[in-house]
Structures are given as C-alpha cells and as structure tokens.
Amino acid sequence: MTFDAVILNSHVVLPSGTVDKNIVMDEGKIVSLTNDTPQCDTKIDGRGLVALPGVIDPHVHYGVYSPIEQAAVTESRVAAVGGITTMMRMLRLGGSYKRNLDSHLIESARSHYVDYSIHASILEESQVDEMEFCTKKGITSFKLYMNLGDEVGHVYMDMKPGKNLLVEQKVEVNEKIVERVIYNASRLGCTVLVHAEDYQMCSCGIREAKHNNKNGLGAWSESRPAESEVKSITTASDMARKAGCRLYFVHIGSQAAMDAISREKKNGTTIFVETCPHYLTLSYESQKGYLAKVMPPIRSVNDTARIWQEVQSNNVDTIGTDHVANRLGLKLGGDTVWDALAGFPGIGTMMPILLSEGVNKGRITLQQLSNLTSLNTAKIFGMYPKKGIIQKGSDADIVLVDMKAEKKVSPELLSGYSDYTVYDGWNLKGWPVKTLVRGTVVAEDFKVIEKPGYGKFIQRPVSA
Ligand SMILES: [Zn+2]
C-alpha cells in the first residue's frame, strides 16, 4: 500500500512529550506515527525540525478594512506563512444573519489558503433570535462586546462582500443583550466569548483624559482602567453561573482581570482565558508612538510579567492574536492617541514571538506552547480531535518550526494587507518554515504554495 506523504526526521510534539517518529499522511489525515518508512508518494525531510500541531488562531479580525474576498486571501496567506492552519474569524455583521451570512460564506469558500471557522458577534437584540440559525450553519460560539455603548459605541463592522466600503455603526451592548445571549447560548450548548471592558467606565475615562489634555499609550491605558475589565468580568460571570453557560474571556492582559477571573472560577463559573502575544511582550512604558493602541490597552511591565506567570501556571487556556488587518494611513488618524485606530496585525508574528520569547527563553515548554496554540483551542471550540493534535485519524495539520532560525521582523516578510507591525525590527529566534493543512504543504520558507480556496470552512457542533 502506498500513502500520500510522510514527514521524516522531525521531533514530533505530542501532549505527552516529544517523540522522534515519522508522520504518515493519507487523504488529508494522519494515518500513523511510526519508526518505519512506508511507501509514500511524497517524502518531506523534517531535517531535525520540530513538528507541532497546526496552530489555531481563535481571534482574527479581517474583512473590516478590506472586503472578505480580498482579506481572506491576504490574511490567510500571512497565517499560512506564520504556521497557522485554522483561523477563527470574529464576524461582525449589522442587521440580520439570515439575510447577510450566506454572501460571507460563499466569498470565504473561495479565498482562504488555510482552514477557517467563525464566531458570530451579537450586537443587536434582534440577532439574539438568530443564534440558533447560526448554529445550524456550524457557527457555535458568539461574541459579546461589553466595551461598546454610549460615546464609545462606534465600531467598524465587516464590509459587505464585493464592496470596498467602510461600514461604521453605533451599537450598544447593554446588560439586557448580554444576559439574553448568555441564557440563549446555555440553552443551545454554545460558548460565549466576552470582550470584558465596561463601556460606561471607558466613556467616562476617555472624556476625563481628553479634558485634561492627556496623551500617549499610558493615558490610553489609564482611560480604560483594568477596573472596567473587572466590572464586566464580574457581571458576565454572575450571569453565566446562573445560566450554566461557558464563558471565554478574550484578550486578557492585566493583573486585575486575572485576579477577577480566578475569583469567578472559584465561585463556580466555567471560564476559559485567552491572552495575546502583545500582552506578553509590550507595555506602555516600552512603546513609543501610538502603533500599539489596542483594546483593552497594553498595560505595565508588571502586567506582562504576571501574564507570563499565568501562562506558565496553565491559568491561561489559549493564545489568540486579536489580529486586525489595517494599514498605517488609517491607523494613525491624527496627532494624538485619541485619533489613532485601535488594533494592529499579529497573525504572522504569533509563532515567532512565542517561540523566541517563550520557548527559546525557557519561559514555556513546547508542550505548553502546543496546548496554548492548538490543543486547548480545538477542545474549547469543538474541533477536537479533528484538529489540535498530531495523532492517527486527525487532520494532517502540522507546522514545522526551526528553533534556531533567526530573522528580523518586517512587514514585507509577512506579506499581508498591513504595511506595518508593532514588532518591526525585533530579532526573533524560532520560526515556522513549513505549514501543512490536511496533508498538503500550503506555505514554505515565507511563501505560500497552495491556491486560495484550498482552505475549508470548519463547521462546529454544539456541545452536549
Ligand atoms: Zn478582537
């Protein structure tokens, strides 16, 4: 019998440890881990590289500043180069999902290099009643933006497919919507993703900071205090505990938020925690200019140290990028931090940052890295064991990384839509060099090989 392909001579990262085995693949799946070399059409020399389960990025914004048929091509290209084999889109639509979802699914199907899945944002009350419809389309997780309302309720929605036109909308995710989404998700067996910042506290903080002519990333952090994260965490956790709903707090990056979550877990709420590479590497003390403006803000050096500790103690479940595919021209709108756009690209730098700052600096092990970037994410979002692990029967989603490769970060290296990166000039050690999705090499040495449209939509079941 002849199989499609085999990866030879790599160190394979499994949940139980690293083994030196050959990975045999056929029809997109892993068929065995073996010491033999079976008959295969293609032999991939692993050259002593590390084989990790393909990275799942649970948190990606694309389709906001360029329409999805373009954004999926550019951003999944960077994803592939960066070792990501499944990207999860934070879909943000106004109006009816029943009316507007299909055009996004159709355009998405022909434009991704890697596999993708979708979280649906619920921004208006009428959308709560469409959550069940979304689950039938394989979208079984929902995002709540508790930061949106009042004076800080303006947000760019996803563009209409085929139309390169920014769509601004004013929304108010009040407690009534939050409660209805949580109860409905519990009934449907879905997980709720929460952006935990209290819009009233943030509105007030920003008004005050502007009034006092404050500026800079320190002022940005002060205007959206960690206490506003704590308030939202407490409110959502109370509701989820009563409703029996699973919560997933996105982009946690402050000590106060971690403390609040630990308290709520002890109270009995089922909570998962995501952090992002920037909360592990950037602080308002270390960053000049406004490029690193993001919500919630990057905090102090002490906060980054604390988030590393929480990662090391396995109190953080996943790492997502919160990637925003925007460009410098739009990002820096004026002279102050208040004029700049929040959010920046990160999907191409997640793995090199974590390999360099995490594994190579001895802060985390390869097992921890693979749990945080693949296994846990697949389990939480209903993709395990299809995704998230290198084992017989799973999709052959694999990233080969070179732990010794050193390179300087630049936007050109990453070749996405964005013309900047907050890590510009960083010299990182440890890079993905080959990315396989379902047994096919989609990217190699910073170039994509496959065609857009290879990536498949991963529909997810509800949990029991
Ligand atoms: Zn986000």
Boltz pocket constraint, residues with backbone or C-beta under 6 A from the ligand:
constraints:
  - pocket:
      binder: B
      contacts: [[A, 59], [A, 61], [A, 90], [A, 295], [A, 322]]
      max_distance: 6.0
